[in-house]
Amino acid sequence: MTSEPKKNKQLFFLVALPRSGNTLFASIMNQNPEIAATPNSITLEIMKDLFLLKETDVFQNYPDHKSLDNVLDMVFDNYYKDWPQRIIIDRGPVMTIPNFNLMKAHFKRPFKCIVILRDLMDVLASYMKWYTENPDAFVNKYNCKNDEEKLSMIMNKDGAVAKDLEAIKNSFNYPNICHYIKYDNLVAQPEQEFRKIYGFIEEPYFNHRFNNLQQVEVNGMKYDDTIVGKNMHNIRSVVKKEYNPYIEKIPERIRQKYGHIRF
């Protein structure tokens, strides 16, 4: 017997730049057995790829929009139908204009976004620390000669940082469905910020702990960082703000080009 999609699940999104506390957020939130905060999610990519089938010769030769739209309408219900949690917080750049338009056309239910804000220089400094300390980091595999080239590659227009920046920028047009958290506040006063999140999602506060944190695991699955580089998604066991000396090592041309992107 196949299980039917459980339409009573609630869907939220987490929108944030990489290196902005996404994994920390998921580790803490997933202490609540009613909630699944996902690792990097492929759901929006599934939506996009299905929608792009409409541009293929095969589809245009027999343009059955209704049948394909039926599949698009059920992507999230089907993807999460076997997840036991009642509340899903899907990590993905849902607020880019194309993604948001797809959601409005096919999800057809209200949804809200939790948006973590971190200054871009802090994000890039975190990348620098990671790829310097982990030689197998994906950034080190592209024959870039120095930090300027590596950070420029990270900032390419088709990469995760650019997509999430676009999503954050567009989210400001929809403040009624978005809750904003500053990364610095998240790590400095986590209980206060998580209480605000629970108010936003209209759920009673769960008594989270902010020490002895576990690496992210959802439904028995973990990140496989052999794909992107060791320690990409590792978190410390305690929530705390730490100074990153790599902030002072960001190349001047990178700083001049992107230093104005602050939240």
Secondary structure, 3 states (H helix, E strand, C coil): CCCCCCCCCEEEEEEECCCCCHHHHHHHHCCCCCEEEEEECCHHHHHHHHHHHHHCHHHHHCCCHHHHHHHHHCHHHHHCCCCCCCEEEEECCCCCHHHHHHHHHHCCCCCEEEEEECCHHHHHHHHHHHHHHCCCCHHHHCCCCCHHHHHHHHCCCCCHHHHHHHHHHHHCCCHHHEEEEEHHHHHHCHHHHHHHHHHHHCCCCCCCCCCCCCCCEECCEECCCCCCCCCCCCCCCCCCCCCCHHHHHCCHHHHHHHCCCCC
